[in-house]
Amino acid sequence: MLTTRAMTTYRRIAEALRDEILSGILAAGERLPPERDLCQRFGASRITVREALKILEGERLIRRQQGSGTYVSPRPTRKIPILTTDFFGSINRHAPDLTRRLICQEWRCAEPEAAAVLGLLSSERFLYARRVDFLGGTPVAADEVYLRACFADRLTPADLAELDFLTRWQQTQQIVIAYVTEAIEAVPAEPPMTDLLQVEARSPLLKETDIVFLTGDRPAGVFASFYRHDYFRLTTTVRLPVDGRGEE
């Protein structure tokens, strides 16, 4: 397991090499220095250097060739991989400088679509929030949040702006998330996302819609997230059964 100091170091190494790749100092297709040279350059252990290279490989900036070495990708363009089941973990690993801004927060009466998903009565209210994520001052993702009032009455603006919101939500409201359903699709950019993300109308966005359920299959919230395709790619891991009985 990497120590806290090592984690800081491998992010620093990844950032330095990323900057050199994106600026052209390390050219497309160029072979990176051997790991031992990178260890000497950054004053780090081999395991720390390898962890940094894993980050860049996950962003598709480099590729490894068995027995040959590590090379800059032919067309290096940074794509932050978001593991659909772990947004905060993905950001913490690949974009720790990403920040979130709460654009609006308001109580609304049940709208037909949200009411149908959350099982709300027409007289019930829900908490609506809109948030934008920034990377280096550039808006790269935005989401719209719909939370049942009974599971959101203690939330503050600071809570809603937290990147690790699911953890903060459970702690603040004293709830337990049982599972999340996800739907991913490519959609054309339309208002208000064109303005929030500073993209042209009809340009492609990645949309992820999550419905959060508590114990007892109680729907508690809906999150509609929009990602700029030029900054992100969504990934997932599927574990197949080891044998025919569906057991691992």
N, C-alpha and C positions, 0 to 999 in steps of 0.2 A: 504494500500500500504506500502511495506517495504521501510524504509529509506536507504540511501547509506551505513550508518554504519551497519544497520542490514544485508544488502546484503553481506557486507564483512564478517560479523560474521557467517552467515549461510554457506558460502563457507568454512570458516575455520573449522567449526564443521563437515561439510561433509568430508573434507579432513582428519581430525583427525580420524573419525570413519572408513573411507575407508581404511586408512593405517592399522588400527587395524584388520580389516576384512581380508585384503589381506595378512597380515603378520601372521595371525592365532591367534593373541591375543584374538580376538573374533572368536570363532570356528564356523565351519559350523553347522547350526541348533541351535546355542546358542541364548537365549533370550537376547535382549538388555535391559539395565536398563530402568525403567520407564521414561517418559518424564520429570517429575518433578526432577528426579535425574540428568538427562542430563542438565536441566536448571541450577541446582546448580553447576554442574561441570564446565560448560562453561560460567556461568554468563550471561545467555541469557534468553530472554522471551520464552514462550511456542510456540508462532507463529514462532519465528526464528528457534527453534529446529525442529518444524514440517516441515519447508521449507527445512532444511538440510536433513531430512529423506526422503522427496519427491525426492531429487536429487539422493540419494542412491537407492531408490525404482525404479526410472527411469533407473538406471544402472543395475538393477536386482541383487544388492548385498544384499538387505533385502526384506522381505515380511511381510505384516501386517496381523494378524489374528484378526478379530473382536471379542472383548471381552476377548482376550487372551494376546495380546501384539505384539511386533515387533521382528522378528527373522532374524538371518543371513540366507541367502539362503543355501540350502543343498549343492550346488556346486558353491560357490561364485566366479565368474569371471567377472571382470569389462567390461561392454559393453556400450560405450558412445552412447546414442541415438541421432541421427541426424534427426531433423525434416526437411523433404526434402524441405519445403518452407522457412526454416529459419536456414541456416547453422550457421551464426554468432551468432544468439541468442542461439542456442543449445550449441555451443562451449563456449560461454560466461558463460553459466549456469553450464555446466558439466566439461569443461576442459579449464579454463581461462589461464592456463600456456602453452597452445598449441601455437607454433610459426610457421611462414611460411617463407620459403626461395625461392627466385626467382632463378631458375636454368638457364634459358635462355630466351631471348627476341629477336625476329628478325622479319623483314618484309619479307614476302614470296609472291610469285606469286600464284594466285588462283590455289589450288589443286582441282581435280575433286569432291571429297567428300564434302569438305568445300564449294566449289563454288555452288554445288547443293543445299546445306542447306541454305546458306546465299544469294543465288541469285546473285552471282558474275559473272561478265564477265571474260573470260580467261585472259584478259589483266589487270584485277584489282589486287591490292595487299591486303593482310590482315596482321594483327599483330598476330604473334604466340608467346605464352609464355608457359613455363612449370614450375610448382611450386611444392614444397614438404612441407608437414606439419609435424612437429616434436612434440613429447610428451616425455619430459624427455630425450631428446637426441635420441629417437627412431623414425625413419620415419614411420608414421602411415597412411598417405594419400598423394596422389599426383593428380595433374590434368593437363590437356592440354587445353589451351585456344585459341580460334580462334575469332578474332574481326575484323569487317569490318573497313577498313582504315579511312573512314569518321567519325567513331564513336570512334576512338582510337588515333588520331593524337596528342593529348595533354597529353597522359598518360606517366608517368615516371616510372622507376623501383620501386620507393617507392610506387607508386599507385598500381602497379601490385602485390606487396608483401603484401598489406593490407588484413587482414582477412575479414574485412567488405567491400569487394571489390565492391559489387554492389552499395552500398551507395557512395563510393568514385568515382566510375565510372560515376555515374549520376551527381555528383557535378562537377567533373573535365571537363566532356564533355558537360555539360548542356543538358542532355537528360532525358527522362522520360520513365522508363520501364513500359509497360502496362501489360504484363503477361509473364509467363515462362512455357514451356512444358517440361515434365520430363519423362524419361524412365529409369527403374531400372532393372538390371539383374545381375546374378552371372556369372563371367567369370574366366577362368584360367589365372594365372599370366604368362605374356610373357615379353620379353625385349621390352622397357627399364624398365618396372615396376618392374621386378625382382630385378634389381640393385637399382633402386630408393627407393624401399620399403624394400629391404633386405629380400626377401622371395624366396622360392624355386620355380623353374619353375613348372607350372601347379597347384600350390596351389591356393585355391579359393580367389577371390577378389570380392567385391561389386562394381559394376560400375553404376554410375548415369550420364546420358547424359541430359544436360539442353540446350534448345534453348531459347534465350532471345529475346523478341519482344518489339519494341517500339510502340508508338501510330501509328495508321494507318496500323497495322499488318506488320511492317517493321522488318525483322530479323536483329539483330545487332551483335549477338555473339553466339558461341557454347562452352560449357564447358563439357569436359569429365573427370569426377572425379572417382578416384579409391581408395577404402577404404579397409584396412586390416580387414578381417572378425573377427579377434581375438581382435579387439579394438572397432569396431563400429557395430551398427545396424541401419538401416534406417527405419524411422517411418513416418506415415502420418495421417492426420485427415480428415475424410470424413463427411461432414455435410449433413444429409438426410433431405428432406423436411418434414415440420410438417404436411402438409395435402397433398391431392392428386393433388393439383394444382401446386406443385413445389415451394410453397412460404413458407418461414420460419416465 
